[in-house]
Amino acid sequence: MTQEEIDQDEEDLLEQYPTVQSEIEEARNEYDTEDYLTIEQYIAKRSEKAELNLKSPR
């Protein structure tokens, strides 16, 4: 068996679990409705938040 075949078998096994199926469905719904952040948006948002925390008095 190649590593690719092993990886595919593991993925197929994981997808049988109800929790994993639910998470996959949720992610697909978020993608379909564009209800997600890209990694670039996430990083920008985190940077903005960090800057605000540095500027606010404690």
MMTF fields as JSON, N, C-alpha, C and O atoms, coordinates in Angstrom:
{
  "mmtfVersion": "1.0.0",
  "mmtfProducer": "UNKNOWN",
  "numBonds": 231,
  "numAtoms": 232,
  "numGroups": 58,
  "numChains": 1,
  "numModels": 1,
  "chainsPerModel": [1],
  "groupsPerChain": [58],
  "chainIdList": ["A"],
  "bondAtomList": [4, 2, 8, 6, 12, 10, 16, 14, 20, 18, 24, 22, 28, 26, 32, 30, 36, 34, 40, 38, 44, 42, 48, 46, 52, 50, 56, 54, 60, 58, 64, 62, 68, 66, 72, 70, 76, 74, 80, 78, 84, 82, 88, 86, 92, 90, 96, 94, 100, 98, 104, 102, 108, 106, 112, 110, 116, 114, 120, 118, 124, 122, 128, 126, 132, 130, 136, 134, 140, 138, 144, 142, 148, 146, 152, 150, 156, 154, 160, 158, 164, 162, 168, 166, 172, 170, 176, 174, 180, 178, 184, 182, 188, 186, 192, 190, 196, 194, 200, 198, 204, 202, 208, 206, 212, 210, 216, 214, 220, 218, 224, 222, 228, 226],
  "bondOrderList": [1, 1, 1, 1, 1, 1, 1, 1, 1, 1, 1, 1, 1, 1, 1, 1, 1, 1, 1, 1, 1, 1, 1, 1, 1, 1, 1, 1, 1, 1, 1, 1, 1, 1, 1, 1, 1, 1, 1, 1, 1, 1, 1, 1, 1, 1, 1, 1, 1, 1, 1, 1, 1, 1, 1, 1, 1],
  "groupList": [{"groupName": "MET", "atomNameList": ["N", "CA", "C", "O"], "elementList": ["N", "C", "C", "O"], "formalChargeList": [0, 0, 0, 0], "bondAtomList": [1, 0, 2, 1, 3, 2], "bondOrderList": [1, 1, 2], "singleLetterCode": "M", "chemCompType": "L-PEPTIDE LINKING"}, {"groupName": "THR", "atomNameList": ["N", "CA", "C", "O"], "elementList": ["N", "C", "C", "O"], "formalChargeList": [0, 0, 0, 0], "bondAtomList": [1, 0, 2, 1, 3, 2], "bondOrderList": [1, 1, 2], "singleLetterCode": "T", "chemCompType": "L-PEPTIDE LINKING"}, {"groupName": "GLN", "atomNameList": ["N", "CA", "C", "O"], "elementList": ["N", "C", "C", "O"], "formalChargeList": [0, 0, 0, 0], "bondAtomList": [1, 0, 2, 1, 3, 2], "bondOrderList": [1, 1, 2], "singleLetterCode": "Q", "chemCompType": "L-PEPTIDE LINKING"}, {"groupName": "GLU", "atomNameList": ["N", "CA", "C", "O"], "elementList": ["N", "C", "C", "O"], "formalChargeList": [0, 0, 0, 0], "bondAtomList": [1, 0, 2, 1, 3, 2], "bondOrderList": [1, 1, 2], "singleLetterCode": "E", "chemCompType": "L-PEPTIDE LINKING"}, {"groupName": "ILE", "atomNameList": ["N", "CA", "C", "O"], "elementList": ["N", "C", "C", "O"], "formalChargeList": [0, 0, 0, 0], "bondAtomList": [1, 0, 2, 1, 3, 2], "bondOrderList": [1, 1, 2], "singleLetterCode": "I", "chemCompType": "L-PEPTIDE LINKING"}, {"groupName": "ASP", "atomNameList": ["N", "CA", "C", "O"], "elementList": ["N", "C", "C", "O"], "formalChargeList": [0, 0, 0, 0], "bondAtomList": [1, 0, 2, 1, 3, 2], "bondOrderList": [1, 1, 2], "singleLetterCode": "D", "chemCompType": "L-PEPTIDE LINKING"}, {"groupName": "LEU", "atomNameList": ["N", "CA", "C", "O"], "elementList": ["N", "C", "C", "O"], "formalChargeList": [0, 0, 0, 0], "bondAtomList": [1, 0, 2, 1, 3, 2], "bondOrderList": [1, 1, 2], "singleLetterCode": "L", "chemCompType": "L-PEPTIDE LINKING"}, {"groupName": "TYR", "atomNameList": ["N", "CA", "C", "O"], "elementList": ["N", "C", "C", "O"], "formalChargeList": [0, 0, 0, 0], "bondAtomList": [1, 0, 2, 1, 3, 2], "bondOrderList": [1, 1, 2], "singleLetterCode": "Y", "chemCompType": "L-PEPTIDE LINKING"}, {"groupName": "PRO", "atomNameList": ["N", "CA", "C", "O"], "elementList": ["N", "C", "C", "O"], "formalChargeList": [0, 0, 0, 0], "bondAtomList": [1, 0, 2, 1, 3, 2], "bondOrderList": [1, 1, 2], "singleLetterCode": "P", "chemCompType": "L-PEPTIDE LINKING"}, {"groupName": "VAL", "atomNameList": ["N", "CA", "C", "O"], "elementList": ["N", "C", "C", "O"], "formalChargeList": [0, 0, 0, 0], "bondAtomList": [1, 0, 2, 1, 3, 2], "bondOrderList": [1, 1, 2], "singleLetterCode": "V", "chemCompType": "L-PEPTIDE LINKING"}, {"groupName": "SER", "atomNameList": ["N", "CA", "C", "O"], "elementList": ["N", "C", "C", "O"], "formalChargeList": [0, 0, 0, 0], "bondAtomList": [1, 0, 2, 1, 3, 2], "bondOrderList": [1, 1, 2], "singleLetterCode": "S", "chemCompType": "L-PEPTIDE LINKING"}, {"groupName": "ALA", "atomNameList": ["N", "CA", "C", "O"], "elementList": ["N", "C", "C", "O"], "formalChargeList": [0, 0, 0, 0], "bondAtomList": [1, 0, 2, 1, 3, 2], "bondOrderList": [1, 1, 2], "singleLetterCode": "A", "chemCompType": "L-PEPTIDE LINKING"}, {"groupName": "ARG", "atomNameList": ["N", "CA", "C", "O"], "elementList": ["N", "C", "C", "O"], "formalChargeList": [0, 0, 0, 0], "bondAtomList": [1, 0, 2, 1, 3, 2], "bondOrderList": [1, 1, 2], "singleLetterCode": "R", "chemCompType": "L-PEPTIDE LINKING"}, {"groupName": "ASN", "atomNameList": ["N", "CA", "C", "O"], "elementList": ["N", "C", "C", "O"], "formalChargeList": [0, 0, 0, 0], "bondAtomList": [1, 0, 2, 1, 3, 2], "bondOrderList": [1, 1, 2], "singleLetterCode": "N", "chemCompType": "L-PEPTIDE LINKING"}, {"groupName": "LYS", "atomNameList": ["N", "CA", "C", "O"], "elementList": ["N", "C", "C", "O"], "formalChargeList": [0, 0, 0, 0], "bondAtomList": [1, 0, 2, 1, 3, 2], "bondOrderList": [1, 1, 2], "singleLetterCode": "K", "chemCompType": "L-PEPTIDE LINKING"}],
  "groupTypeList": [0, 1, 2, 3, 3, 4, 5, 2, 5, 3, 3, 5, 6, 6, 3, 2, 7, 8, 1, 9, 2, 10, 3, 4, 3, 3, 11, 12, 13, 3, 7, 5, 1, 3, 5, 7, 6, 1, 4, 3, 2, 7, 4, 11, 14, 12, 10, 3, 14, 11, 3, 6, 13, 6, 14, 10, 8, 12],
  "groupIdList": [1, 2, 3, 4, 5, 6, 7, 8, 9, 10, 11, 12, 13, 14, 15, 16, 17, 18, 19, 20, 21, 22, 23, 24, 25, 26, 27, 28, 29, 30, 31, 32, 33, 34, 35, 36, 37, 38, 39, 40, 41, 42, 43, 44, 45, 46, 47, 48, 49, 50, 51, 52, 53, 54, 55, 56, 57, 58],
  "secStructList": [7, 7, 2, 2, 2, 2, 2, 2, 2, 2, 2, 2, 2, 2, 6, 6, 1, 2, 2, 2, 2, 2, 2, 2, 2, 2, 2, 2, 2, 2, 2, 2, 6, 6, 7, 1, 7, 7, 2, 2, 2, 2, 2, 2, 2, 2, 2, 2, 2, 2, 2, 2, 2, 2, 2, 1, 7, 7],
  "xCoordList": [0.835, 0.0, 0.879, 1.889, 0.476, 1.191, 0.68, -0.383, 1.445, 1.023, -0.294, -1.148, -0.454, -1.694, -2.9, -3.965, -2.733, -3.827, -4.135, -5.298, -3.095, -3.287, -4.03, -4.975, -3.607, -4.275, -5.745, -6.603, -6.033, -7.418, -8.242, -9.392, -7.671, -8.377, -8.686, -9.782, -7.712, -7.932, -9.031, -9.88, -9.007, -10.031, -11.409, -12.383, -11.487, -12.763, -13.286, -14.486, -12.388, -12.784, -13.308, -14.351, -12.588, -13.003, -14.372, -15.177, -14.641, -15.908, -17.111, -18.253, -16.869, -17.965, -18.491, -19.598, -17.711, -18.12, -19.144, -18.934, -20.241, -21.281, -20.753, -21.18, -19.83, -19.283, -18.533, -18.673, -17.746, -16.98, -17.933, -17.749, -18.944, -19.938, -20.611, -20.819, -20.95, -21.595, -20.685, -21.131, -19.404, -18.455, -18.235, -18.108, -18.189, -18.031, -19.249, -19.109, -20.432, -21.656, -21.697, -22.071, -21.313, -21.294, -20.31, -20.62, -19.135, -18.127, -18.618, -18.413, -19.259, -19.804, -20.884, -20.934, -21.741, -22.786, -22.181, -22.627, -21.172, -20.516, -19.864, -19.921, -19.256, -18.625, -19.671, -19.491, -20.763, -21.819, -22.45, -22.819, -22.572, -23.193, -22.147, -22.472, -20.905, -19.775, -19.695, -19.347, -20.018, -19.994, -18.693, -18.708, -17.583, -16.286, -15.277, -15.547, -14.119, -13.02, -11.915, -11.649, -11.274, -10.074, -8.948, -9.081, -7.868, -6.751, -6.207, -5.792, -6.213, -5.741, -6.646, -6.151, -7.956, -8.896, -8.714, -8.742, -8.531, -8.336, -7.084, -7.116, -5.986, -4.729, -4.887, -4.436, -5.521, -5.727, -6.57, -6.27, -7.609, -8.491, -7.736, -7.898, -6.923, -6.135, -5.127, -4.912, -4.512, -3.537, -4.202, -3.667, -5.373, -6.116, -6.472, -6.342, -6.912, -7.295, -6.078, -6.182, -4.936, -3.731, -3.297, -2.874, -3.402, -3.048, -3.949, -3.475, -5.234, -6.171, -5.854, -5.945, -5.486, -5.146, -3.885, -3.777, -2.934, -1.718, -1.969, -1.296, -2.942, -3.231, -4.131, -4.087, -4.927, -5.87, -5.153, -4.288, -5.529, -4.905, -5.368, -6.473, -4.508, -4.829, -5.052, -5.33],
  "yCoordList": [-1.19, 0.0, 1.253, 1.326, 2.212, 3.482, 4.361, 4.109, 5.388, 6.324, 6.988, 7.234, 7.271, 7.892, 6.98, 7.453, 5.693, 4.738, 4.634, 4.551, 4.639, 4.589, 5.831, 5.737, 6.998, 8.25, 8.236, 8.682, 7.727, 7.674, 6.72, 7.018, 5.578, 4.626, 5.258, 5.085, 5.995, 6.652, 7.704, 7.828, 8.449, 9.475, 8.831, 9.318, 7.745, 7.043, 6.54, 6.613, 6.031, 5.552, 6.692, 6.561, 7.811, 8.958, 9.461, 9.836, 9.472, 10.006, 9.16, 9.575, 7.993, 7.143, 7.577, 7.2, 8.358, 8.793, 9.93, 10.878, 9.849, 10.884, 12.288, 13.254, 12.413, 13.729, 14.326, 15.51, 13.502, 13.968, 14.33, 15.345, 13.506, 13.796, 15.135, 15.929, 15.382, 16.631, 17.827, 18.853, 17.697, 18.784, 19.06, 20.215, 18.012, 18.177, 18.898, 19.814, 18.487, 19.123, 20.604, 21.46, 20.892, 22.279, 23.118, 24.243, 22.567, 23.291, 23.525, 24.602, 22.53, 22.697, 23.775, 24.575, 23.796, 24.819, 26.208, 27.145, 26.35, 27.642, 28.078, 29.251, 27.143, 27.46, 27.884, 28.875, 27.13, 27.431, 28.801, 29.491, 29.19, 30.478, 31.584, 32.704, 31.25, 32.18, 32.74, 33.904, 31.906, 32.275, 31.77, 30.911, 32.316, 31.892, 33.009, 33.958, 32.891, 33.812, 33.082, 31.907, 33.789, 33.222, 33.355, 34.101, 32.66, 32.749, 34.175, 34.661, 34.841, 36.218, 37.135, 38.0, 36.95, 37.747, 37.473, 38.398, 36.22, 35.834, 36.494, 37.036, 36.449, 37.042, 38.545, 39.112, 39.199, 40.642, 40.999, 41.963, 40.234, 40.498, 40.328, 41.13, 39.296, 39.056, 40.18, 40.617, 40.645, 41.731, 43.011, 43.709, 43.317, 44.51, 44.421, 45.399, 43.263, 43.065, 43.232, 43.84, 42.699, 42.821, 44.278, 44.721, 45.016, 46.44, 47.212, 48.066, 46.915, 47.594, 47.285, 48.161, 46.051, 45.659, 46.377, 46.706, 46.624, 47.325, 48.803, 49.41, 49.379, 50.809, 51.124, 52.241, 50.191, 50.467, 50.472, 49.635, 51.435, 51.487, 50.307, 49.789, 49.917, 48.755, 49.18, 48.346],
  "zCoordList": [0.0, 0.0, 0.0, 0.7, -0.785, -0.793, 0.338, 0.903, 0.659, 1.704, 1.31, 2.162, 0.049, -0.434, -0.182, 0.216, -0.411, -0.164, 1.331, 1.728, 2.145, 3.598, 4.061, 4.845, 3.579, 3.947, 3.546, 4.307, 2.359, 1.883, 2.739, 3.06, 3.111, 3.983, 5.338, 5.873, 5.896, 7.183, 7.065, 7.947, 5.981, 5.766, 5.636, 6.21, 4.888, 4.723, 6.069, 6.337, 6.913, 8.236, 9.096, 9.737, 9.114, 9.918, 9.513, 10.366, 8.225, 7.729, 8.14, 7.943, 8.704, 9.159, 10.533, 10.917, 11.268, 12.6, 12.502, 11.745, 13.25, 13.192, 13.49, 12.856, 14.445, 14.787, 13.6, 13.295, 12.943, 11.784, 10.652, 9.98, 10.443, 9.395, 9.665, 8.747, 10.92, 11.304, 11.053, 10.54, 11.414, 11.206, 9.722, 9.315, 8.922, 7.475, 6.903, 6.093, 7.321, 6.841, 7.239, 6.436, 8.473, 8.942, 8.122, 7.73, 7.871, 7.08, 5.657, 5.096, 5.079, 3.715, 3.677, 2.743, 4.684, 4.754, 4.884, 4.221, 5.733, 5.893, 4.584, 4.215, 3.897, 2.613, 1.591, 0.883, 1.518, 0.544, 0.774, -0.176, 2.052, 2.371, 2.557, 2.952, 2.267, 2.419, 3.837, 4.036, 4.813, 6.226, 6.861, 7.742, 6.4, 6.894, 6.661, 5.925, 7.292, 7.08, 6.337, 6.592, 5.413, 4.808, 5.823, 6.792, 5.623, 6.563, 6.599, 7.651, 5.446, 5.396, 6.231, 6.953, 6.137, 6.927, 8.418, 9.229, 8.773, 10.169, 10.743, 11.848, 9.995, 10.455, 10.613, 11.608, 9.646, 9.722, 10.941, 11.645, 11.186, 12.323, 13.643, 14.563, 13.732, 14.946, 15.167, 16.297, 14.078, 14.181, 14.667, 15.528, 14.111, 14.534, 16.018, 16.755, 16.442, 17.841, 18.757, 19.822, 18.346, 19.139, 19.255, 20.322, 18.161, 18.183, 19.14, 19.889, 19.118, 20.019, 21.474, 22.333, 21.749, 23.123, 23.603, 24.785, 22.706, 23.08, 23.353, 24.185, 22.648, 22.768, 23.962, 24.477, 24.404, 25.488, 26.834, 27.094, 27.692, 29.035, 29.876, 29.718, 30.744, 31.605, 33.006, 33.868]
}
